[in-house]
Amino acid sequence: MGYYIAIGNAVPEFSKEDGYLYAGWVVEKTSNEDAPSFIGDECTGKRNIRLPSYTGWSEFCEKVGLYDLFFKQWEGLFRQHPGCVMITQEHYQTVADALVEYQKHAKRPPGYDNFGNYDYDLARLMWLEYWMKWALENCETPAIYNS
């Protein structure tokens, strides 16, 4: 089990259960030729989605200094699970700053493998920074969705 994370334009989603109409928000799936892609990341490619494990994402956020951005009670981007939260320039700047700081000490290129040749956290940070910036510049309702 793990997260399904998408960053982009939020749109309403409706479902009908037991005669009641439930409305929620989701982020549209998209891809972009300019998006970063990484060795060993066939699942994501140049798309706006990630599928990390719950533990993997939590540990990543802790390691790169983004834990509060995602998990702070009542304020974090994942304060509700599943959930969809609008992203702001401040959210993006927090991620961009974390990327710059992390790159100062990175010793391996971004990517994924089972041998320790690549830096998973750098790849995730680069993906996160790219798609948050893209959403703020290109979407009517820039948001991050998790389920």
Order of alpha helices (4+ residues) and beta strands (2+ residues): beta-beta-beta-alpha-alpha-beta-alpha-alpha-beta
